[in-house]
Amino acid sequence: MSAHLRTRPLALLRSAALSRLPARLLAAIALARSRHDLRKLDDRLLRDIGLTRAEALSEAERAPWDAPAHWKG
């Protein structure tokens, strides 16, 4: 098998991964923004959504790429 045929699947894989990069980047930015907004909610609003201040702060501290698998559709 020629070297070209062996490396082509890798090139296609890289291309597919790069094509998903903008969507993943936008999702990470949106998640970071949501977590930032969560930090700013007052205790009454946190109670309305069923979270304690400690839970909200813990969630807000998570990294943008640290999302549950079911969010990563």
A tleap script that builds the chain and sets N, CA, C and O, in Angstrom:
source leaprc.protein.ff14SB
mol = sequence {
  NMET SER ALA HIE LEU ARG THR ARG PRO LEU
  ALA LEU LEU ARG SER ALA ALA LEU SER ARG
  LEU PRO ALA ARG LEU LEU ALA ALA ILE ALA
  LEU ALA ARG SER ARG HIE ASP LEU ARG LYS
  LEU ASP ASP ARG LEU LEU ARG ASP ILE GLY
  LEU THR ARG ALA GLU ALA LEU SER GLU ALA
  GLU ARG ALA PRO TRP ASP ALA PRO ALA HIE
  TRP LYS CGLY
}
set mol.1.N position { 0.855 -1.178 0.000 }
set mol.1.CA position { 0.000 0.000 0.000 }
set mol.1.C position { 0.896 1.235 0.000 }
set mol.1.O position { 1.893 1.276 0.722 }
set mol.2.N position { 0.557 2.225 -0.790 }
set mol.2.CA position { 1.396 3.418 -0.876 }
set mol.2.C position { 1.215 4.288 0.364 }
set mol.2.O position { 0.207 4.193 1.063 }
set mol.3.N position { 2.188 5.119 0.618 }
set mol.3.CA position { 2.129 6.016 1.772 }
set mol.3.C position { 0.954 6.978 1.645 }
set mol.3.O position { 0.336 7.345 2.644 }
set mol.4.N position { 0.648 7.383 0.423 }
set mol.4.CA position { -0.465 8.315 0.202 }
set mol.4.C position { -1.788 7.703 0.666 }
set mol.4.O position { -2.595 8.391 1.291 }
set mol.5.N position { -2.016 6.452 0.377 }
set mol.5.CA position { -3.264 5.804 0.766 }
set mol.5.C position { -3.350 5.596 2.270 }
set mol.5.O position { -4.441 5.612 2.840 }
set mol.6.N position { -2.207 5.400 2.912 }
set mol.6.CA position { -2.228 5.217 4.363 }
set mol.6.C position { -2.452 6.528 5.106 }
set mol.6.O position { -3.066 6.514 6.173 }
set mol.7.N position { -1.984 7.651 4.593 }
set mol.7.CA position { -2.118 8.921 5.297 }
set mol.7.C position { -3.417 9.640 4.962 }
set mol.7.O position { -3.833 10.531 5.703 }
set mol.8.N position { -4.056 9.276 3.881 }
set mol.8.CA position { -5.298 9.961 3.494 }
set mol.8.C position { -6.383 9.862 4.574 }
set mol.8.O position { -7.012 10.882 4.856 }
set mol.9.N position { -6.644 8.710 5.196 }
set mol.9.CA position { -7.659 8.682 6.254 }
set mol.9.C position { -7.333 9.631 7.400 }
set mol.9.O position { -8.241 10.218 7.988 }
set mol.10.N position { -6.057 9.791 7.726 }
set mol.10.CA position { -5.675 10.730 8.779 }
set mol.10.C position { -6.000 12.165 8.364 }
set mol.10.O position { -6.467 12.961 9.178 }
set mol.11.N position { -5.754 12.484 7.110 }
set mol.11.CA position { -6.065 13.821 6.615 }
set mol.11.C position { -7.565 14.072 6.667 }
set mol.11.O position { -8.000 15.164 7.032 }
set mol.12.N position { -8.351 13.077 6.307 }
set mol.12.CA position { -9.806 13.234 6.365 }
set mol.12.C position { -10.278 13.405 7.800 }
set mol.12.O position { -11.170 14.209 8.072 }
set mol.13.N position { -9.684 12.652 8.720 }
set mol.13.CA position { -10.042 12.754 10.129 }
set mol.13.C position { -9.714 14.146 10.652 }
set mol.13.O position { -10.516 14.756 11.360 }
set mol.14.N position { -8.549 14.638 10.305 }
set mol.14.CA position { -8.165 15.982 10.737 }
set mol.14.C position { -9.117 17.018 10.161 }
set mol.14.O position { -9.519 17.953 10.853 }
set mol.15.N position { -9.472 16.852 8.908 }
set mol.15.CA position { -10.386 17.785 8.256 }
set mol.15.C position { -11.744 17.791 8.951 }
set mol.15.O position { -12.319 18.855 9.180 }
set mol.16.N position { -12.257 16.617 9.286 }
set mol.16.CA position { -13.551 16.525 9.972 }
set mol.16.C position { -13.461 17.165 11.356 }
set mol.16.O position { -14.378 17.871 11.773 }
set mol.17.N position { -12.374 16.924 12.059 }
set mol.17.CA position { -12.208 17.509 13.392 }
set mol.17.C position { -12.129 19.027 13.300 }
set mol.17.O position { -12.700 19.731 14.132 }
set mol.18.N position { -11.433 19.527 12.303 }
set mol.18.CA position { -11.325 20.972 12.134 }
set mol.18.C position { -12.660 21.595 11.755 }
set mol.18.O position { -12.953 22.722 12.152 }
set mol.19.N position { -13.464 20.877 10.997 }
set mol.19.CA position { -14.751 21.435 10.596 }
set mol.19.C position { -15.695 21.554 11.789 }
set mol.19.O position { -16.602 22.387 11.775 }
set mol.20.N position { -15.495 20.736 12.816 }
set mol.20.CA position { -16.324 20.808 14.030 }
set mol.20.C position { -15.807 21.829 15.034 }
set mol.20.O position { -16.504 22.169 15.990 }
set mol.21.N position { -14.603 22.313 14.824 }
set mol.21.CA position { -13.980 23.225 15.778 }
set mol.21.C position { -14.802 24.491 16.024 }
set mol.21.O position { -14.988 24.854 17.185 }
set mol.22.N position { -15.303 25.182 15.000 }
set mol.22.CA position { -16.087 26.398 15.287 }
set mol.22.C position { -17.314 26.116 16.157 }
set mol.22.O position { -17.601 26.885 17.075 }
set mol.23.N position { -18.028 25.052 15.890 }
set mol.23.CA position { -19.212 24.729 16.684 }
set mol.23.C position { -18.823 24.403 18.128 }
set mol.23.O position { -19.498 24.827 19.067 }
set mol.24.N position { -17.751 23.661 18.300 }
set mol.24.CA position { -17.305 23.318 19.661 }
set mol.24.C position { -16.826 24.558 20.408 }
set mol.24.O position { -17.071 24.703 21.605 }
set mol.25.N position { -16.150 25.440 19.704 }
set mol.25.CA position { -15.676 26.667 20.319 }
set mol.25.C position { -16.853 27.541 20.744 }
set mol.25.O position { -16.857 28.082 21.850 }
set mol.26.N position { -17.842 27.681 19.880 }
set mol.26.CA position { -19.033 28.454 20.227 }
set mol.26.C position { -19.787 27.835 21.401 }
set mol.26.O position { -20.294 28.554 22.262 }
set mol.27.N position { -19.862 26.519 21.439 }
set mol.27.CA position { -20.533 25.840 22.556 }
set mol.27.C position { -19.776 26.080 23.862 }
set mol.27.O position { -20.395 26.305 24.902 }
set mol.28.N position { -18.454 26.036 23.818 }
set mol.28.CA position { -17.653 26.277 25.021 }
set mol.28.C position { -17.821 27.710 25.502 }
set mol.28.O position { -17.903 27.957 26.706 }
set mol.29.N position { -17.874 28.655 24.570 }
set mol.29.CA position { -18.074 30.060 24.935 }
set mol.29.C position { -19.451 30.255 25.558 }
set mol.29.O position { -19.586 30.953 26.563 }
set mol.30.N position { -20.470 29.641 24.966 }
set mol.30.CA position { -21.830 29.757 25.507 }
set mol.30.C position { -21.914 29.148 26.905 }
set mol.30.O position { -22.564 29.710 27.786 }
set mol.31.N position { -21.267 28.016 27.112 }
set mol.31.CA position { -21.277 27.366 28.416 }
set mol.31.C position { -20.559 28.235 29.451 }
set mol.31.O position { -21.032 28.375 30.579 }
set mol.32.N position { -19.429 28.811 29.073 }
set mol.32.CA position { -18.696 29.690 29.988 }
set mol.32.C position { -19.551 30.908 30.348 }
set mol.32.O position { -19.564 31.336 31.502 }
set mol.33.N position { -20.251 31.456 29.383 }
set mol.33.CA position { -21.113 32.615 29.629 }
set mol.33.C position { -22.268 32.231 30.569 }
set mol.33.O position { -22.611 32.989 31.476 }
set mol.34.N position { -22.854 31.070 30.348 }
set mol.34.CA position { -23.948 30.615 31.218 }
set mol.34.C position { -23.466 30.410 32.648 }
set mol.34.O position { -24.151 30.773 33.605 }
set mol.35.N position { -22.296 29.833 32.779 }
set mol.35.CA position { -21.749 29.617 34.121 }
set mol.35.C position { -21.424 30.949 34.791 }
set mol.35.O position { -21.599 31.089 36.002 }
set mol.36.N position { -20.957 31.919 34.026 }
set mol.36.CA position { -20.686 33.253 34.570 }
set mol.36.C position { -21.990 33.889 35.055 }
set mol.36.O position { -22.034 34.484 36.131 }
set mol.37.N position { -23.039 33.761 34.262 }
set mol.37.CA position { -24.343 34.310 34.644 }
set mol.37.C position { -24.902 33.611 35.880 }
set mol.37.O position { -25.541 34.250 36.717 }
set mol.38.N position { -24.670 32.320 36.000 }
set mol.38.CA position { -25.133 31.562 37.162 }
set mol.38.C position { -24.531 32.128 38.447 }
set mol.38.O position { -25.200 32.192 39.479 }
set mol.39.N position { -23.289 32.530 38.377 }
set mol.39.CA position { -22.592 33.091 39.533 }
set mol.39.C position { -23.282 34.375 40.025 }
set mol.39.O position { -23.243 34.690 41.214 }
set mol.40.N position { -23.902 35.099 39.111 }
set mol.40.CA position { -24.503 36.400 39.458 }
set mol.40.C position { -25.937 36.304 39.988 }
set mol.40.O position { -26.489 37.309 40.434 }
set mol.41.N position { -26.549 35.115 39.949 }
set mol.41.CA position { -27.927 34.983 40.427 }
set mol.41.C position { -27.996 35.165 41.941 }
set mol.41.O position { -27.107 34.730 42.672 }
set mol.42.N position { -29.062 35.814 42.396 }
set mol.42.CA position { -29.232 35.964 43.844 }
set mol.42.C position { -29.822 34.676 44.428 }
set mol.42.O position { -30.243 33.778 43.699 }
set mol.43.N position { -29.838 34.614 45.751 }
set mol.43.CA position { -30.273 33.387 46.432 }
set mol.43.C position { -31.722 33.006 46.106 }
set mol.43.O position { -32.043 31.821 46.017 }
set mol.44.N position { -32.591 33.993 45.930 }
set mol.44.CA position { -33.990 33.699 45.599 }
set mol.44.C position { -34.084 33.011 44.236 }
set mol.44.O position { -34.813 32.030 44.083 }
set mol.45.N position { -33.360 33.516 43.264 }
set mol.45.CA position { -33.388 32.897 41.935 }
set mol.45.C position { -32.742 31.513 41.956 }
set mol.45.O position { -33.199 30.602 41.266 }
set mol.46.N position { -31.691 31.358 42.737 }
set mol.46.CA position { -31.069 30.038 42.850 }
set mol.46.C position { -32.043 29.032 43.466 }
set mol.46.O position { -32.116 27.885 43.024 }
set mol.47.N position { -32.787 29.460 44.484 }
set mol.47.CA position { -33.797 28.569 45.064 }
set mol.47.C position { -34.840 28.180 44.024 }
set mol.47.O position { -35.292 27.036 43.989 }
set mol.48.N position { -35.223 29.140 43.171 }
set mol.48.CA position { -36.220 28.864 42.123 }
set mol.48.C position { -35.765 27.757 41.173 }
set mol.48.O position { -36.585 26.993 40.664 }
set mol.49.N position { -34.465 27.678 40.939 }
set mol.49.CA position { -33.965 26.633 40.032 }
set mol.49.C position { -33.401 25.432 40.790 }
set mol.49.O position { -32.848 24.508 40.193 }
set mol.50.N position { -33.551 25.461 42.110 }
set mol.50.CA position { -33.180 24.296 42.908 }
set mol.50.C position { -31.703 24.145 43.189 }
set mol.50.O position { -31.210 23.028 43.346 }
set mol.51.N position { -30.984 25.266 43.256 }
set mol.51.CA position { -29.550 25.206 43.553 }
set mol.51.C position { -29.231 26.009 44.802 }
set mol.51.O position { -29.892 27.000 45.112 }
set mol.52.N position { -28.208 25.564 45.508 }
set mol.52.CA position { -27.680 26.348 46.619 }
set mol.52.C position { -26.595 27.271 46.078 }
set mol.52.O position { -26.117 27.090 44.958 }
set mol.53.N position { -26.214 28.247 46.868 }
set mol.53.CA position { -25.120 29.149 46.465 }
set mol.53.C position { -23.844 28.331 46.226 }
set mol.53.O position { -23.125 28.575 45.257 }
set mol.54.N position { -23.567 27.373 47.097 }
set mol.54.CA position { -22.360 26.547 46.957 }
set mol.54.C position { -22.390 25.744 45.658 }
set mol.54.O position { -21.370 25.637 44.977 }
set mol.55.N position { -23.546 25.179 45.305 }
set mol.55.CA position { -23.665 24.415 44.062 }
set mol.55.C position { -23.468 25.323 42.844 }
set mol.55.O position { -22.808 24.943 41.877 }
set mol.56.N position { -24.040 26.512 42.903 }
set mol.56.CA position { -23.905 27.456 41.791 }
set mol.56.C position { -22.455 27.875 41.613 }
set mol.56.O position { -21.953 27.929 40.490 }
set mol.57.N position { -21.783 28.170 42.715 }
set mol.57.CA position { -20.376 28.576 42.627 }
set mol.57.C position { -19.498 27.429 42.146 }
set mol.57.O position { -18.554 27.640 41.385 }
set mol.58.N position { -19.808 26.225 42.589 }
set mol.58.CA position { -19.057 25.058 42.138 }
set mol.58.C position { -19.204 24.868 40.632 }
set mol.58.O position { -18.223 24.608 39.937 }
set mol.59.N position { -20.421 24.996 40.134 }
set mol.59.CA position { -20.670 24.872 38.697 }
set mol.59.C position { -19.988 26.002 37.928 }
set mol.59.O position { -19.427 25.782 36.854 }
set mol.60.N position { -20.039 27.200 38.477 }
set mol.60.CA position { -19.444 28.357 37.806 }
set mol.60.C position { -17.926 28.234 37.682 }
set mol.60.O position { -17.332 28.809 36.770 }
set mol.61.N position { -17.306 27.504 38.578 }
set mol.61.CA position { -15.852 27.343 38.567 }
set mol.61.C position { -15.362 26.304 37.544 }
set mol.61.O position { -14.170 26.246 37.242 }
set mol.62.N position { -16.267 25.502 37.023 }
set mol.62.CA position { -15.855 24.447 36.084 }
set mol.62.C position { -15.336 25.057 34.784 }
set mol.62.O position { -15.756 26.142 34.383 }
set mol.63.N position { -14.437 24.360 34.148 }
set mol.63.CA position { -13.862 24.825 32.879 }
set mol.63.C position { -14.891 24.735 31.753 }
set mol.63.O position { -15.788 23.894 31.805 }
set mol.64.N position { -14.774 25.591 30.738 }
set mol.64.CA position { -15.739 25.578 29.634 }
set mol.64.C position { -15.836 24.234 28.916 }
set mol.64.O position { -16.903 23.877 28.416 }
set mol.65.N position { -14.752 23.498 28.862 }
set mol.65.CA position { -14.770 22.204 28.166 }
set mol.65.C position { -15.255 21.076 29.066 }
set mol.65.O position { -15.423 19.944 28.611 }
set mol.66.N position { -15.479 21.378 30.336 }
set mol.66.CA position { -15.936 20.373 31.301 }
set mol.66.C position { -17.472 20.359 31.331 }
set mol.66.O position { -18.090 20.932 32.229 }
set mol.67.N position { -18.066 19.707 30.350 }
set mol.67.CA position { -19.519 19.637 30.248 }
set mol.67.C position { -19.950 18.169 30.283 }
set mol.67.O position { -19.210 17.292 29.836 }
set mol.68.N position { -21.135 17.905 30.810 }
set mol.68.CA position { -21.624 16.530 30.802 }
set mol.68.C position { -21.705 15.974 29.378 }
set mol.68.O position { -21.973 16.710 28.428 }
set mol.69.N position { -21.475 14.703 29.249 }
set mol.69.CA position { -21.456 14.073 27.908 }
set mol.69.C position { -22.766 14.270 27.162 }
set mol.69.O position { -22.758 14.433 25.942 }
set mol.70.N position { -23.904 14.259 27.878 }
set mol.70.CA position { -25.186 14.407 27.185 }
set mol.70.C position { -25.397 15.814 26.637 }
set mol.70.O position { -26.318 16.025 25.847 }
set mol.71.N position { -24.568 16.789 27.035 }
set mol.71.CA position { -24.643 18.133 26.468 }
set mol.71.C position { -23.857 18.228 25.166 }
set mol.71.O position { -24.067 19.140 24.365 }
set mol.72.N position { -22.952 17.278 24.965 }
set mol.72.CA position { -22.045 17.335 23.810 }
set mol.72.C position { -22.618 16.548 22.650 }
set mol.72.O position { -22.019 15.569 22.205 }
set mol.73.N position { -23.753 16.959 22.166 }
set mol.73.CA position { -24.450 16.245 21.109 }
set mol.73.C position { -23.751 16.059 19.887 }
set mol.73.O position { -24.287 15.462 18.953 }
savepdb mol mol.pdb
quit
